[in-house]
Amino acid sequence: MKLEIKDMPGQLVAALRPISDVGGNIIAVIHQHESATVRTGTLGVQIVLEISESGLSELIRLLKAGGVTILRIGEERMLIRRSFILIGHLMHTDLSDTVDRIDSTGFAEVAELTMMMPAINEPTSAKMIIKSESMEGLLKALEILRKTADQKEILIIEPLEEKQ
Amino acid sequence: MIGFGSVGRGIAECIAEKGLDIEITGIADSRSGVISKTGIDIRSVLTKKQETGLCGEEGITPEDILERAEYDVLVEVTPTDAVTGEPACTNIQRALEKGAHVVTSNKGPIALKFSELMRIAEENGVQLRYEATVCGAIPLMHTLRQGLAGNTIQKLYGVFNGTCNYILTRMADEGLTYQQALLEAREMGYAEADPTYDVQGIDAAIKLVILANAVWGLNKTLDDVDRTGIDLLTSDALALAEREEHTIRLIGEILPDEGVLRVSPRILNKNHPVVVRGTLNAVMIETDMAGEITLIGKGAGSRETASAIISDLLFIRDFHAGRS
C-alpha cells in the first residue's frame, strides 16, 4: 500500500505500528521523498506487507484513525499459501528439480520445505508450502506438482478446501 | 430375509427385542432356510443359528424364500460382491418383479445396477431402499432425499470408512506406523484379513458411486472415482500434519457440478467437524438453503446397520405399503 504521512519525526513509526498490531508482516518499506502524488509537507511511503483480509480492514481503520492517508492499496501477490505433504523417495528423485518445476513458473513458488528423516522401512515424508499470487496460480502449480509426483511416484496429500 | 450373517442377525435381534410390528416370514442363509406364513419365531432361529451355524433346514434355498414365502418386503443382506453384485442383484430383481419392496445393505447391486433396479422397482410400483449401504447407522440417504428436499446439494464430503479412520487415528495419536496400526485394527476386529477393500479406498469409493447415482443421477461407476488409499502413508506424514494442528483423514468427496468423485488422504484442520476419531464416520453436506449439515455416527456394526434397515422397513410401511 502507498501511504501519505506528515513529514514530521515519529510519523513513519506511527504508520507502521498498526501493521504489527493487527498481525501483519512488513516485507519492505520504501520512502518516496519526491513524489508527484503527495502534497507538500507530506511524505509518500510504499509498504509491502503480508496480511490477512480481516487484518487489512482493521489496519485501514487504524491508519485512518491515526491521521494517515491511504493513497493506494495495491494488488495482492503470493498471498495464497497451501501446505502439502509429500511421501516417497524424494531425495532420490531429485528434490531440487521438483522444487524448480514450481519455482520456475513465475506465478508460484515453494515457500517452505520441511523434511523428516524416514523411520526404518518408510519412505521420506516432507511438508511443502506453495505460495502464489492467485488461486489460479496455485491450482496451476498444483497441477505441475501432481504431474511431477506421478512421474516420480510420490504421493501428495492435499489439503481439504473449506468453504470460504 | 436373505442373508443371516452379522447384519441379518442384528436385524432379527432388534425385531425380536422391539417388536415394531414386523413379522419375518422367511430367512435364508448360505446353506439353509426357514419359511413360515404366520411369522417365524425369531428367538429360536437365532439360537439354532448360534448352535448349528444354520438358520433353518438344509435344502431350503434363497430361491425358495423368494418364490414360496409370503412377504411384502425382501430384506437383502448377503455379503457385498463389488465386482458382480451377485447373488444380491438377482435376488433383488426377482423380488421387485414379484411386486415386493426391497430393503438392502448390499452395496454391490446399488453401486453396479442402480438405474436398472430402480426402473424395475418403478415398473412394479414398489420401493427399493438402501439406507444401510452408505455409512451404516447414519441416516444419510434419508437426510439427503427427504430431510433436505428442495435444497441444492453443492458438495458432499467426509469420512466414509471406519477402518481407515481407526488406522489414521492411531497413527496420529501414538506415532504408530501404518503396518502397526493395521495389525491393531485387525486384532480389534475393525479390519479384514485382506484389508485391500478398505485401505485402498475401494469401500469409500463405492459409497460415493452410490451417492452420486442416487442423489444426483450421475451414472457413475467405480472406475470414475479418482482413488488413493492410505496404505502408503507414513507416521512422519501424520507427525508433520499434527505439528500445525492439522491431521490426515481419508476423505471421500463429491463435487456434483464438476462430476468429480474423489477418495484420497487429505490434510484437515484438527477441529474440522469431519475429523472424527476411531471407527466413526462423518459426512458434511453443503447446501444452498440449509447451509452446512454434518452427520456423525457409527458406519458399521450389526445393530447399527440393523437400525438403517429397520428405518427403511418402517418408512415403506408408513408411506408406501398398501398403495399398490
Boltz contact constraints between the chains, C-beta under 6 A:
constraints:
  - contact:
      token1: [A, 85]
      token2: [B, 237]
      max_distance: 6.0
  - contact:
      token1: [A, 85]
      token2: [B, 240]
      max_distance: 6.0
  - contact:
      token1: [A, 87]
      token2: [B, 234]
      max_distance: 6.0
  - contact:
      token1: [A, 87]
      token2: [B, 237]
      max_distance: 6.0
  - contact:
      token1: [A, 116]
      token2: [B, 236]
      max_distance: 6.0
  - contact:
      token1: [A, 122]
      token2: [B, 234]
      max_distance: 6.0
  - contact:
      token1: [A, 125]
      token2: [B, 234]
      max_distance: 6.0
  - contact:
      token1: [A, 125]
      token2: [B, 236]
      max_distance: 6.0
  - contact:
      token1: [A, 125]
      token2: [B, 237]
      max_distance: 6.0
  - contact:
      token1: [A, 125]
      token2: [B, 240]
      max_distance: 6.0
  - contact:
      token1: [A, 127]
      token2: [B, 240]
      max_distance: 6.0
  - contact:
      token1: [A, 155]
      token2: [B, 232]
      max_distance: 6.0
  - contact:
      token1: [A, 157]
      token2: [B, 265]
      max_distance: 6.0
  - contact:
      token1: [A, 157]
      token2: [B, 267]
      max_distance: 6.0
  - contact:
      token1: [A, 158]
      token2: [B, 266]
      max_distance: 6.0
  - contact:
      token1: [A, 159]
      token2: [B, 267]
      max_distance: 6.0
  - contact:
      token1: [A, 160]
      token2: [B, 251]
      max_distance: 6.0
  - contact:
      token1: [A, 160]
      token2: [B, 266]
      max_distance: 6.0
  - contact:
      token1: [A, 160]
      token2: [B, 268]
      max_distance: 6.0
